[in-house]
Structures are given as C-alpha cells and as structure tokens.
Amino acid sequence: MQSLTSAVSNRSGRRWASRHSLLPGLFLTFTIGAAAFELRNLSRIPVLSPLIIAIVLGIAFHNTVGTPPAFKPGVAFSMRRILRFAIILLGLQLSLSQVVSVGIVGIAIIALTLVGTFVFTLWLGHRLGIDHKLVQLIAAGTSICGASAVIATNTVTRASDEDVAYAIASVTVFGSASILLYPALAGLLQLTPHAYGLWAGASIHEIAQVVAAAFQNGADAGNFGTIAKLSRVMLLAPMILLLSYYSPRRRQTIDGNHVERPTTQAVPMPWFVLGFVAMMLFNSLDLIPQADKAYLIQATTFLLAVALAAMGLATDVGKLRAKGWRPLLVGAGSWMFISCLSLALIELAYP
C-alpha cells in the first residue's frame, strides 16, 4: 500500500514538474506574440501581418540573446500543441454558404490553380535540387494560404525550423509584391470586379494580402476576393491529409530507376485537420454571434503568432543563409505560376 502511494506521489510530482517547466517558454512566446500585435498597431499598417512580425521577433531574440535551455520545453509546446489548436480554430472562419457563393466555376478555378501550383512547385524544386521538405512548405504556402499553410503543412512534413522560416519569408515577400502589382494590372487587363476579386482570392498568398489587393478595386471586388480566399483555405484540410498519406514513402534507386518504397514509419494522421473541418461545419450552422466570432478570429491569429514566435526562437539565421538563393527562386517561380495560371483560367471561364 505504501509503495502504491509512493508511486502515485512520484507520478504527480513528475506531472507537476513537467507542467511548470513549460511556463518560462510559454511566457516568452506569448510575450512575443503580444508584442507582434502591438507593433502592428503602432505601425498603423493594417495589412502588416502580426504572424510575420512574431517570427521575425523570435528569430531576432534567438540569434542575439539566445533561447535559454529552461525555455525550450514551453517553446516546443507552443510549436506543436498551440499550433494545432489554432489551426482547428481557423475552421471558424469558413462556412459552406461562403463556398456555395463562389459557384462551381469559381471553386473549380481555385482547385485547379491550387493543385497545378503545388505540382509545378514540386517539379521546379526537384529540378533545382532543393530539399523536398522545404519545397513542400513553399508549395503549400503559395498555393493555399501563406504562413498558416506553411506551419500546418509542417505538422506532416516535419521540416526544420529554418525551412519553415525560409518558406514563410518567401510567401511573405511575393505575396506582398502582389498587393502592389495586382491593382495596377486590373485596369490594364480590364477585369470586372468579380473576375479581379476571384483572381486575387485564387492566387495571392495571405488573407490580409488578398484583402489589401482586392479592395483597391472596390468593395465588390474586395468582398468576393475575401470569400474566394476563404474557400481556398478550405482546401487546406484535404491537402494535409494527402500529404500525410504520401509522407512516409521515400524514393529509392534500384538499377538506376526511382521507385516508391514505403518505410516502416506509420502514417502520421493529422487529427487536428478533422477538428478544422468540424469547426467549419459548426460555423455553417451560424450559431456564433458576429461579435463573438470577431474575438475568436483575433484569438486564432494571436495563437498562430505565438506558434510562429516559437519557431523563430528555434531558428538559426546561419542555417538560413546556408540554403542560398535557389529556394527563393522556387518561391518566385511558384508565385508567377499561380498568378498566370489563375488569370488564364478566369479569362477562359469569364471571357
């Protein structure tokens, strides 16, 4: 009886110690996340994403001050558990009615653009000899929804923190360039507000970037571009599931030929994706008041910022420099491809 009591006491003690070991790292990541929001507010640039600021602050802290060992358990918790919870909450920004409003043709254009861009990016990365995990992150960020897609995809690809930071930097740079280029091209191409909004929503990386670019052509273009973009985000779930199926497979060379061989690793089932879908279906019931939904959206963005701060705190700038310019070329090629392919499909569908 005494040994049983002692065992229970030891387990409780270990649990207590484990939970308290998370506190320093959680305090740091939450502080950086809050600072990112405050800096965005002080900048008075609404389209400046706190997610990007958070990872930059994390990288700056880690590569100047350094992340103490005592902080690392909480940082790791932020990168995994908090990240997955935030991705689940992203589902509350979507509804089936929004998807329906885009129409079958619009959804087809978005889906074809997404798949085509993802495949093209993988091909380009392979041609340039880039590590396949980094290429997958750039492909996901470009074809789906920027930084959110990068960090969601990494739960399956399990790339290094430097790869995540590089992919996020890539989609940020080229997505921001779209904010300047798209409005200028809208008049030149004589696009209607509907076509322009669909083009922005189907091809620009981040939601904030879509809003910034689409509303420059009027409220109709802005509203439709936002809905199209959210419909594109919906495709994040099936893409993660597909990647989770193929990730355990590896290429082997036998007699000079590349073949697929499954490893002994189990297929990593991303259960949080099912939570994402469940939240989208729940949101479709329209049970959440708009005021509360606005708070939930802010909370989701904050939790994503916390996760990105954690990634920054584990990112070594020296390793980023070692990757060279070729991954950036993949990001540029992917950006140009998604812009041109989506525009071509829209011109064909709405002549």
C-alpha positions in Angstrom: 0.0 0.0 0.0 2.8 2.3 0.9 4.6 1.6 -2.4 1.4 2.3 -4.3 1.0 5.6 -2.6 4.7 6.4 -3.3 4.3 5.6 -7.0 1.2 7.8 -7.3 3.0 10.6 -5.5 6.0 10.3 -7.8 3.8 10.4 -10.9 2.0 13.5 -9.6 5.3 15.1 -8.8 6.6 14.5 -12.3 3.4 15.9 -13.8 3.7 19.0 -11.7 7.3 19.5 -12.7 6.6 18.9 -16.3 3.7 21.5 -16.4 5.8 24.1 -14.6 8.7 23.5 -16.9 6.5 24.9 -19.7 5.9 28.2 -18.0 9.1 30.1 -18.9 8.9 29.2 -22.6 5.1 29.9 -22.7 5.7 33.3 -21.1 8.3 34.2 -23.7 6.2 33.0 -26.7 3.1 34.7 -25.5 5.0 37.9 -24.8 6.5 37.9 -28.3 3.0 37.3 -29.8 1.6 40.2 -27.8 4.5 42.4 -28.9 3.9 41.5 -32.5 0.3 42.7 -32.3 1.3 45.9 -30.5 3.9 46.6 -33.2 1.4 46.0 -35.9 -1.0 48.5 -34.3 1.8 51.1 -33.8 2.8 50.8 -37.4 -0.8 51.7 -38.5 -0.4 49.4 -41.5 -3.4 47.0 -41.1 -2.2 44.6 -43.8 1.1 44.0 -41.9 0.6 40.5 -40.5 1.4 40.0 -36.8 2.4 36.4 -37.8 5.3 37.7 -39.8 6.3 40.2 -37.0 6.2 37.4 -34.5 8.6 35.1 -36.3 10.9 38.0 -37.0 11.0 38.9 -33.3 11.6 35.3 -32.4 14.5 35.0 -34.8 16.0 38.2 -33.6 15.8 37.2 -30.0 17.2 33.7 -30.6 20.1 34.9 -32.7 21.1 37.8 -30.5 20.2 37.0 -26.9 19.8 33.3 -27.3 17.0 30.9 -26.1 17.9 29.6 -22.7 17.5 25.8 -22.2 14.9 26.3 -19.5 12.6 28.0 -22.0 12.8 25.2 -24.6 10.0 22.9 -23.3 7.5 25.8 -23.4 8.7 26.8 -26.9 8.3 23.3 -28.1 4.8 23.2 -26.6 3.9 26.4 -28.5 5.2 25.0 -31.8 3.1 21.8 -31.5 0.1 21.9 -29.2 -0.8 25.6 -29.5 -0.3 25.5 -33.3 -2.6 22.6 -33.8 -5.3 24.2 -31.6 -5.0 27.4 -33.6 -5.4 25.5 -36.9 -8.6 23.9 -35.6 -10.0 27.3 -34.7 -9.2 28.5 -38.3 -12.2 26.4 -39.3 -14.5 29.0 -37.6 -13.6 31.5 -40.4 -15.3 29.3 -43.0 -18.8 28.2 -43.8 -20.4 26.1 -46.5 -22.6 29.1 -47.6 -19.4 31.0 -48.4 -18.2 28.2 -50.6 -21.5 28.0 -52.4 -21.4 31.7 -53.2 -18.2 31.3 -55.1 -20.0 29.0 -57.5 -18.9 25.7 -59.2 -16.8 27.5 -61.8 -15.1 29.6 -59.2 -14.3 26.6 -56.9 -13.1 24.7 -60.0 -10.7 27.5 -60.9 -9.4 27.7 -57.3 -8.9 24.0 -57.0 -7.2 23.7 -60.4 -5.0 26.6 -59.6 -4.1 25.1 -56.2 -3.2 21.6 -57.5 -1.4 23.0 -60.6 0.7 25.3 -58.5 1.5 22.7 -55.9 2.7 20.2 -58.6 4.6 22.8 -60.5 6.4 24.0 -57.4 7.4 20.4 -56.5 8.7 19.9 -60.1 10.7 23.2 -60.0 12.2 22.4 -56.6 13.2 19.0 -57.9 14.8 20.5 -61.0 16.8 22.9 -58.8 17.8 20.3 -56.4 16.0 21.7 -53.3 15.2 19.6 -50.3 11.7 18.2 -50.8 10.5 19.2 -47.4 11.3 22.9 -48.0 9.8 22.7 -51.4 6.6 21.2 -50.0 6.3 24.1 -47.5 6.8 26.7 -50.2 4.3 24.9 -52.4 1.7 24.9 -49.6 2.3 28.5 -48.6 2.0 29.7 -52.2 -0.9 27.5 -53.3 -3.1 27.6 -50.2 -2.9 30.3 -47.6 0.6 31.6 -46.8 2.1 31.3 -43.4 -0.8 29.4 -41.9 -0.5 26.7 -44.6 3.3 26.5 -44.1 3.0 25.8 -40.4 0.1 23.5 -40.9 1.9 21.5 -43.6 4.9 21.2 -41.4 3.0 19.1 -38.9 3.2 16.4 -41.6 6.4 17.2 -43.4 8.3 17.7 -40.2 10.9 20.0 -41.8 13.5 22.0 -39.8 12.5 25.3 -38.2 14.9 27.0 -40.7 12.9 25.6 -43.6 9.7 26.9 -42.0 11.2 30.4 -41.6 12.5 30.4 -45.2 9.2 29.3 -46.6 7.3 31.9 -44.6 9.8 34.6 -45.8 9.3 33.5 -49.4 5.5 33.7 -49.3 5.6 37.0 -47.5 7.8 38.7 -50.0 6.0 37.6 -53.1 2.5 37.9 -51.6 3.4 41.5 -50.6 4.5 42.2 -54.1 1.0 41.2 -55.3 -0.5 44.0 -53.3 1.3 46.4 -55.5 1.1 44.7 -58.8 -2.4 43.3 -58.9 -4.3 46.6 -58.6 -2.2 48.1 -61.4 -2.8 45.2 -63.7 -6.6 45.1 -63.0 -7.2 48.2 -65.2 -4.7 47.1 -67.8 -6.4 43.7 -68.2 -9.9 45.3 -68.0 -11.1 42.8 -65.4 -14.5 43.1 -63.9 -14.8 43.4 -60.1 -15.9 39.8 -59.9 -13.1 38.5 -62.0 -10.5 40.6 -60.3 -11.7 39.5 -56.8 -11.6 35.9 -57.9 -8.1 36.3 -59.3 -6.8 37.9 -56.1 -8.5 35.2 -53.9 -7.3 32.3 -56.0 -3.7 33.4 -56.2 -2.5 35.8 -53.5 -0.8 34.1 -50.5 -2.1 35.6 -47.2 -5.7 36.5 -46.4 -4.5 40.0 -45.3 -2.7 40.4 -48.6 -5.8 39.4 -50.6 -7.9 42.0 -48.7 -5.3 44.7 -49.3 -5.1 44.0 -53.0 -8.8 43.2 -53.7 -10.4 46.2 -52.0 -8.2 48.6 -54.0 -10.6 47.8 -56.9 -13.8 48.5 -54.9 -16.0 46.9 -52.3 -17.5 44.3 -54.7 -14.0 43.0 -55.7 -12.8 43.1 -52.1 -15.8 41.1 -50.7 -15.7 38.5 -53.4 -11.9 38.2 -53.2 -12.2 37.6 -49.5 -14.8 34.9 -49.9 -12.8 33.2 -52.7 -9.7 33.2 -50.5 -11.6 31.6 -47.6 -12.9 29.0 -49.9 -9.3 28.3 -50.9 -8.3 27.9 -47.3 -11.0 25.2 -47.0 -8.8 23.1 -49.3 -6.0 23.1 -46.6 -7.6 20.1 -44.9 -7.7 17.6 -47.9 -4.2 18.8 -48.9 -2.8 18.0 -45.4 -4.5 14.6 -45.5 -2.9 13.8 -48.9 0.5 14.8 -47.7 0.1 12.7 -44.6 -0.5 9.7 -46.8 2.5 10.2 -49.0 5.0 11.5 -46.4 6.0 8.0 -45.1 7.0 7.0 -48.6 10.5 7.5 -49.8 12.3 7.3 -53.2 14.8 4.6 -53.6 17.1 3.9 -56.6 17.1 0.3 -57.9 19.1 -0.4 -61.1 19.1 3.3 -61.9 15.3 3.7 -61.6 13.5 5.7 -58.9 10.7 3.7 -57.2 8.5 4.4 -54.3 9.1 2.3 -51.2 7.1 2.6 -48.0 9.1 2.9 -44.9 8.2 1.2 -41.6 7.1 4.6 -40.2 3.3 4.7 -39.5 1.2 7.2 -41.5 1.0 10.4 -39.4 -2.7 11.1 -39.1 -3.2 14.8 -38.6 -6.3 14.6 -36.3 -6.3 18.4 -35.9 -7.4 18.6 -39.6 -10.7 16.8 -38.7 -11.1 19.4 -36.0 -10.7 22.1 -38.6 -13.4 20.5 -40.7 -15.7 20.1 -37.7 -15.3 23.8 -36.8 -16.1 24.8 -40.4 -19.3 22.7 -40.3 -20.2 24.1 -36.9 -19.7 27.6 -38.2 -22.0 26.8 -41.1 -24.9 26.5 -38.6 -24.5 30.2 -37.8 -24.8 29.8 -34.1 -22.0 32.1 -33.1 -22.8 35.8 -32.9 -20.8 38.1 -35.1 -19.2 40.0 -32.2 -18.0 36.7 -30.6 -16.8 35.5 -33.9 -14.6 38.6 -34.3 -13.0 37.8 -30.9 -12.4 34.2 -31.9 -10.7 35.3 -35.2 -8.4 37.6 -33.2 -7.7 34.8 -30.7 -6.8 32.4 -33.5 -4.4 34.9 -35.1 -2.8 35.5 -31.7 -2.3 31.8 -31.1 -0.8 31.4 -34.6 1.5 34.4 -33.7 2.6 32.6 -30.5 3.4 29.4 -32.6 5.4 31.4 -35.1 7.3 33.2 -32.3 8.2 29.7 -31.0 9.5 28.8 -34.5 11.6 32.0 -34.6 13.0 31.1 -31.2 14.3 27.8 -32.7 15.6 29.3 -36.0 19.3 29.7 -36.6 20.0 32.5 -39.2 23.3 30.9 -40.1 21.4 27.8 -41.4 19.0 30.1 -43.3 22.0 31.7 -45.1 23.4 28.3 -45.9 20.3 27.5 -48.0 21.4 30.0 -50.7 19.2 31.7 -53.4 17.7 28.7 -55.1 14.8 28.1 -52.7 13.9 31.8 -53.2 13.9 31.2 -57.0 11.4 28.4 -56.3 9.2 30.8 -54.4 9.4 33.3 -57.2 8.6 30.8 -59.9 5.7 29.4 -57.9 4.3 33.0 -57.4 4.5 33.7 -61.1 2.9 30.4 -62.0 -0.1 30.8 -59.7 -0.7 34.3 -60.8 -0.6 33.4 -64.5 -2.5 30.1 -64.3 -5.4 31.6 -62.2 -5.7 34.6 -64.6 -5.7 32.3 -67.6 -8.4 30.1 -66.2 -10.5 33.2 -65.2 -10.2 34.6 -68.7 -11.3 31.3 -70.2 -14.3 31.0 -67.9 -15.4 34.6 -68.0 -14.5 35.9 -71.5 
